[in-house]
């Protein structure tokens, strides 16, 4: 039988109302009494009823999480990190997937806001005006996106792109291509900016090959632009695009990295499983998930200072088998 608030009160020698206050508004209970109640509750294994707690505190004990594409292996890792740290803080996570459709994001945010205490929006694609309106609905933390006056966790795309270009330039590549992601993706814009700056710094010519779906199929779509370019190395929006591109190049008998080098971003599990294994920028997803939850909890406690903080998470270049010094360029007909 489940332990009730009455059981805790009897064991602690206080009234049920005192137990309730100790658990929901601890500042209204004396320190010694509060500590005794909490100690007894933990010893008995008491689990407060969330619905009842919500009626008392006005809090649901839940965080809302909005994602663009749960099928992308990058996001399940982020979800696990966020859930882990939220659960440690006794918070549930309610999740919604937009399926890469920016048009549905505002409506899903409104729906989530009605059910949770705060929001974590991961890589939202919505336009700035819609994003400001969404953030105004309640405590909001952004991941992989920034907006004025909204706390955010961002990956250091500028520093990461510099690592990639430095590596490729060091191998002798003078022409690098970028197979970009969605046009509305904030991180795509940051990565392109970082590549432009690093290419200028290292004296490398950058060819912007276009915007492609952030998926395995997107890599197949990009192959024609890659072969028509003069690039001897290609940086892709993410690892899925990189793996798709490598697959498409292999179908055309283009040897990687002998004839062209490929670099991805994310370091998803499959990056180390393909042959040759993918050189990629590893993003510290666990750190990003922890930082997002910590910011959300600070917001709920009223402790986030102004201007809104931005936590920047560095990346680490992992050199594997898809990069090498430039060799003879394949022709589009090969």
C-alpha positions as CSV (number, residue, x, y, z in Angstrom):
1,X,0.0,0.0,0.0
2,X,1.3,3.5,-0.9
3,X,2.5,5.7,1.9
4,X,0.2,8.6,2.5
5,X,0.7,12.1,3.9
6,X,-1.1,10.9,7.1
7,X,1.4,8.2,7.6
8,X,4.3,10.7,7.3
9,X,2.5,13.0,9.7
10,X,2.0,10.3,12.3
11,X,5.6,9.1,12.1
12,X,7.0,12.7,12.3
13,X,4.6,13.6,15.2
14,X,3.1,16.6,13.3
15,X,-0.2,17.3,11.6
16,X,-0.9,16.4,7.9
17,X,-1.1,20.1,7.1
18,X,2.4,20.6,8.5
19,X,3.7,17.8,6.3
20,X,2.0,19.5,3.3
21,X,3.5,22.8,4.1
22,X,7.0,21.3,4.6
23,X,6.8,19.6,1.2
24,X,5.2,22.5,-0.8
25,X,6.1,25.8,0.9
26,X,9.0,24.8,3.1
27,X,9.8,28.4,4.0
28,X,6.7,28.5,6.1
29,X,7.8,25.7,8.4
30,X,10.5,25.8,11.0
31,X,13.9,24.4,10.0
32,X,14.0,21.6,12.6
33,X,10.4,20.5,11.8
34,X,11.0,20.7,8.1
35,X,14.1,18.5,8.3
36,X,12.3,16.0,10.4
37,X,9.4,15.7,8.0
38,X,11.7,15.4,5.0
39,X,13.8,12.7,6.7
40,X,10.7,10.7,7.7
41,X,9.2,11.1,4.2
42,X,12.4,9.8,2.6
43,X,12.6,6.9,5.1
44,X,9.0,5.8,4.4
45,X,9.4,6.3,0.7
46,X,6.6,8.8,0.4
47,X,5.8,10.0,-3.1
48,X,3.7,13.1,-3.3
49,X,0.6,13.1,-5.5
50,X,1.5,15.3,-8.5
51,X,-2.1,16.3,-9.1
52,X,-2.6,17.3,-5.5
53,X,0.7,19.2,-5.4
54,X,-0.3,21.1,-8.6
55,X,-3.5,22.2,-6.9
56,X,-1.6,23.4,-3.9
57,X,1.4,25.0,-5.6
58,X,0.1,25.9,-9.0
59,X,3.0,23.9,-10.5
60,X,2.7,20.8,-12.6
61,X,6.2,19.5,-11.9
62,X,6.7,19.1,-15.6
63,X,8.9,20.7,-18.4
64,X,7.8,20.8,-22.0
65,X,10.3,19.8,-24.7
66,X,9.9,20.7,-28.4
67,X,12.0,19.0,-31.0
68,X,12.2,19.4,-34.8
69,X,12.9,15.7,-35.7
70,X,13.1,12.8,-33.3
71,X,14.1,10.5,-36.1
72,X,17.4,12.4,-36.3
73,X,19.8,10.4,-34.0
74,X,21.2,13.7,-32.6
75,X,17.9,14.4,-30.8
76,X,17.3,11.2,-28.9
77,X,20.7,11.7,-27.2
78,X,19.6,15.2,-26.2
79,X,16.3,14.0,-25.0
80,X,17.9,11.4,-22.8
81,X,20.2,14.0,-21.3
82,X,17.4,16.4,-20.6
83,X,15.2,13.7,-19.1
84,X,18.0,12.4,-16.9
85,X,18.7,15.8,-15.3
86,X,15.0,16.7,-15.1
87,X,14.1,13.5,-13.3
88,X,16.9,14.1,-10.8
89,X,15.2,17.4,-10.0
90,X,11.8,15.6,-9.7
91,X,10.5,17.0,-13.0
92,X,8.7,15.1,-15.7
93,X,9.3,15.9,-19.4
94,X,6.5,16.2,-21.9
95,X,7.8,16.0,-25.5
96,X,6.5,17.0,-28.9
97,X,8.0,16.6,-32.3
98,X,7.4,19.1,-35.1
99,X,8.6,16.9,-37.9
100,X,10.8,19.7,-39.3
101,X,7.7,21.9,-39.9
102,X,8.1,25.5,-38.6
103,X,4.5,26.3,-39.3
104,X,3.2,24.0,-36.5
105,X,5.7,25.1,-33.9
106,X,3.7,28.1,-32.4
107,X,0.6,26.0,-32.0
108,X,2.5,23.1,-30.3
109,X,4.2,25.6,-28.0
110,X,0.8,27.0,-26.9
111,X,-0.4,23.4,-26.3
112,X,2.6,22.5,-24.2
113,X,2.5,25.8,-22.2
114,X,-0.9,24.8,-20.8
115,X,0.5,21.6,-19.4
116,X,3.9,22.4,-18.0
117,X,5.8,24.9,-15.8
118,X,8.5,25.8,-18.4
119,X,9.6,25.1,-21.9
120,X,12.8,23.9,-23.5
121,X,12.8,24.6,-27.3
122,X,15.4,22.6,-29.2
123,X,16.5,24.0,-32.5
124,X,13.2,25.8,-33.2
125,X,12.8,26.7,-36.8
126,X,10.1,29.4,-36.3
127,X,10.7,32.9,-37.4
128,X,12.0,35.5,-34.8
129,X,8.5,37.1,-34.3
130,X,6.9,33.8,-33.6
131,X,9.7,32.8,-31.3
132,X,9.4,35.9,-29.2
133,X,5.6,35.3,-28.9
134,X,6.3,31.7,-27.9
135,X,8.8,32.7,-25.3
136,X,6.4,35.2,-23.8
137,X,3.9,32.5,-23.0
138,X,6.0,31.2,-20.0
139,X,9.5,30.4,-18.8
140,X,11.5,29.3,-21.8
141,X,15.0,28.1,-22.6
142,X,16.4,27.7,-26.1
143,X,18.8,25.1,-27.2
144,X,20.7,25.6,-30.5
145,X,19.0,29.0,-31.1
146,X,19.2,32.5,-29.6
147,X,16.6,35.3,-29.1
148,X,16.8,38.5,-27.1
149,X,16.0,38.2,-23.4
150,X,15.6,34.4,-23.6
151,X,18.1,32.1,-21.8
152,X,19.9,29.8,-24.3
153,X,22.3,26.9,-24.6
154,X,24.2,27.0,-27.8
155,X,27.0,24.9,-29.4
156,X,30.1,26.8,-30.3
157,X,29.6,26.5,-34.1
158,X,32.2,29.3,-34.8
159,X,34.9,27.5,-32.9
160,X,33.9,24.1,-34.2
161,X,34.1,25.3,-37.8
162,X,37.5,26.8,-37.2
163,X,38.7,23.3,-36.0
164,X,37.3,21.7,-39.2
165,X,38.9,24.2,-41.6
166,X,42.2,24.2,-39.7
167,X,42.3,20.4,-40.0
168,X,41.4,20.4,-43.8
169,X,43.8,23.3,-44.5
170,X,46.5,21.5,-42.7
171,X,46.0,18.5,-45.0
172,X,46.5,20.7,-48.0
173,X,42.9,21.4,-49.1
174,X,42.5,24.8,-50.8
175,X,38.9,24.4,-51.9
176,X,36.2,23.3,-49.4
177,X,32.5,22.9,-50.1
178,X,29.6,23.3,-47.6
179,X,26.4,21.2,-48.0
180,X,24.1,23.3,-45.8
181,X,21.0,22.4,-43.9
182,X,17.5,23.9,-43.8
183,X,17.4,27.6,-44.8
184,X,15.6,28.6,-41.6
185,X,18.0,26.7,-39.3
186,X,19.8,29.0,-36.9
187,X,22.7,26.5,-36.5
188,X,23.1,26.3,-40.3
189,X,23.6,30.1,-40.4
190,X,26.1,29.9,-37.6
191,X,28.0,27.1,-39.2
192,X,28.1,28.9,-42.5
193,X,29.4,32.0,-40.7
194,X,32.1,30.0,-39.0
195,X,33.2,28.4,-42.2
196,X,33.4,31.8,-44.0
197,X,35.4,33.3,-41.2
198,X,37.8,30.3,-40.9
199,X,38.2,30.0,-44.6
200,X,39.3,33.6,-44.8
201,X,41.7,33.1,-41.9
202,X,43.4,30.0,-43.4
203,X,43.3,31.2,-47.0
204,X,40.9,28.5,-48.2
205,X,38.2,29.0,-50.9
206,X,34.7,28.1,-49.6
207,X,32.0,27.0,-52.0
208,X,28.4,27.2,-50.7
209,X,26.7,24.2,-52.3
210,X,23.2,25.0,-51.2
211,X,20.5,23.9,-48.7
212,X,19.7,20.2,-48.4
213,X,17.3,18.2,-46.1
214,X,19.2,17.3,-42.8
215,X,18.9,13.6,-43.5
216,X,20.6,10.6,-45.2
217,X,18.5,11.4,-48.4
218,X,19.8,15.0,-48.2
219,X,23.3,13.7,-48.7
220,X,22.1,11.9,-51.9
221,X,20.5,15.1,-53.1
222,X,23.8,17.0,-52.5
223,X,26.0,14.7,-54.5
224,X,25.5,16.4,-57.8
225,X,26.5,19.8,-56.4
226,X,29.5,18.3,-54.8
227,X,30.8,16.6,-58.0
228,X,30.1,19.8,-60.0
229,X,32.1,21.9,-57.6
230,X,35.9,22.1,-57.5
231,X,36.0,21.3,-53.8
232,X,38.4,18.6,-52.7
233,X,36.7,18.4,-49.2
234,X,33.1,18.8,-48.2
235,X,31.7,19.8,-44.8
236,X,28.1,18.8,-44.3
237,X,25.3,20.3,-42.1
238,X,25.3,17.1,-40.0
239,X,26.4,13.5,-39.9
240,X,23.3,12.2,-41.5
241,X,23.9,14.3,-44.6
242,X,27.6,13.2,-44.5
243,X,26.7,9.5,-44.4
244,X,24.2,9.9,-47.2
245,X,26.8,11.8,-49.3
246,X,29.4,9.1,-48.7
247,X,26.9,6.5,-49.8
248,X,26.0,8.4,-52.9
249,X,29.7,9.0,-53.8
250,X,30.5,5.3,-53.3
251,X,27.7,4.4,-55.7
252,X,29.5,6.5,-58.3
253,X,32.8,4.8,-57.5
254,X,34.3,8.0,-56.0
255,X,36.9,6.9,-53.4
256,X,36.8,8.5,-50.0
257,X,39.1,10.1,-48.9
258,X,41.5,9.5,-51.8
259,X,39.4,11.6,-54.3
260,X,37.4,13.7,-51.9
261,X,37.3,14.2,-48.1
262,X,34.0,14.5,-46.1
263,X,33.4,16.0,-42.6
264,X,30.2,15.8,-40.6
265,X,28.9,17.4,-37.5
266,X,27.3,15.8,-34.4
267,X,29.2,12.5,-33.9
268,X,26.1,10.3,-33.8
269,X,26.7,6.6,-33.2
270,X,26.7,5.7,-36.9
271,X,29.6,8.1,-37.6
272,X,32.0,5.6,-36.1
273,X,30.3,2.5,-37.7
274,X,30.4,3.4,-41.4
275,X,33.4,2.5,-43.6
276,X,35.5,4.6,-43.8
277,X,34.6,6.0,-40.3
278,X,33.4,9.6,-40.5
279,X,35.6,12.5,-39.4
280,X,33.2,14.8,-37.5
281,X,32.8,17.6,-35.0
282,X,31.5,15.9,-31.8
283,X,29.0,18.0,-29.9
284,X,28.8,17.6,-26.1
285,X,25.2,16.8,-26.0
286,X,25.1,15.6,-22.4
287,X,26.5,19.0,-21.3
288,X,23.9,20.8,-23.3
289,X,21.0,18.8,-21.8
290,X,22.3,19.4,-18.3
291,X,22.7,23.1,-18.9
292,X,19.2,23.4,-20.4
293,X,17.5,21.8,-17.4
294,X,19.6,23.9,-15.0
295,X,18.6,27.1,-16.8
296,X,14.9,26.1,-16.8
297,X,15.0,25.3,-13.0
298,X,16.6,28.7,-12.4
299,X,13.9,30.4,-14.4
300,X,11.2,28.7,-12.4
301,X,12.9,29.7,-9.2
302,X,13.1,33.3,-10.4
303,X,16.9,33.2,-10.2
304,X,18.0,34.0,-13.8
305,X,19.7,37.4,-14.1
306,X,19.4,39.9,-16.9
307,X,20.5,40.0,-19.6
308,X,19.5,36.5,-20.2
309,X,22.5,34.1,-20.0
310,X,23.9,32.1,-22.9
311,X,25.7,28.9,-22.1
312,X,28.2,28.0,-24.9
313,X,29.1,24.4,-25.3
314,X,32.4,23.7,-27.2
315,X,32.8,20.9,-29.7
316,X,35.7,18.5,-30.3
317,X,36.9,17.5,-33.8
318,X,37.2,13.7,-34.1
319,X,39.5,12.7,-37.0
320,X,38.7,9.4,-38.6
321,X,38.9,7.9,-42.0
322,X,37.1,10.3,-44.4
323,X,39.7,13.0,-44.5
324,X,43.1,12.9,-46.1
325,X,45.4,15.1,-48.2
326,X,43.7,16.1,-51.5
327,X,44.0,13.7,-54.4
328,X,42.8,13.8,-58.1
329,X,39.3,15.2,-58.3
330,X,36.6,12.9,-59.6
331,X,34.6,14.1,-62.6
332,X,30.8,14.4,-62.6
333,X,30.6,11.5,-65.1
334,X,32.4,9.0,-62.8
